[in-house]
Amino acid sequence: MRSQVADNFGNFNMQNATDLGLAGINSDKAFGALLKYNGKLNEKTDAYIQCALSYMTSMGQRQVHNQHEMPDLI
C-alpha cells in the first residue's frame, strides 16, 4: 500500500517533483503536504504516517529528523 503527495503548500523552491528546497528552517517556519491514498484502510489496525527532513547545519553537517504520527482515522 502506498500513498502519494498530491500537493505541497508553503514558501519553498521545488527543484524536482519530490524535493522541497528551503533557504532556512526553524520553529517559526511551516510547510505542508496533502497526502492522497485511494486504498481501503482496515479499521482494526493502526495506520502511521512517517516523514523525514534532511538538512545541513550551519557547520556543514548533514542531519536527518524523522517524525512518526498515528492520526485518528475517520
N, C-alpha and C positions, 0 to 999 in steps of 0.2 A: 504494500500500500504506500502510495506516495502522494504528497501534497505539493502544490507549487505556489510560488509567489505570483499573484495576479497583478499587483500594483504596488508601488512604493510611494511614500509621502515624506516630504521634508526638504531641507535645503542641503543638497549634495550634488555631486557630479557622478554620472554613470559612464565609465569608460567602455563597458561591455554590458551584456544582458544580465550578468549575475552580481557584479561588484559595485558597491556604493563607495565613492571617493569622498572623504570628509577632510576638510582642512585642519580641524582640531576637534577633539571630543572631550567633554567634561560633563559634570552632573547637570549643567544648565542646557545641554543640547538634547534634541529629541528627533527621532525619525521613526517611521512606521512602515508596516507591510501588511497587505491584505492577502491572507492565505486562502487558497482555493482547494477544496477536496471534494471530489464527486462520488466517492465510495460511500458505503454504509458503515457506520460505526456500531460496534457491539456495546450496548448499554451496560452489560455486565462486567466489562473490563475497562481499565483506565486508559485514557489517551493522553499522551505527553507531547509537548512542543519543545524542541531544543534549537537554540541558535548560538552562533559564535561570533565574536568580534575580534578580528585580527588587527593589531595595530603596532606602531613603532613608538617607543617612548622618546622623549626629548634627548635622551642619552644614546639613541640609536639601537636600543634593544627591542627585538621583536617579541610580542606577547600575545596571548590568546585569552579571552574571557568567555567562558561558557555560561549560558543561562538555561535552566530547565524549568518548565512550568507544567502544571497539570490543571488545565482550565475546566470549569464546570461545563458539562455537556447539556445542551438544551434540546 
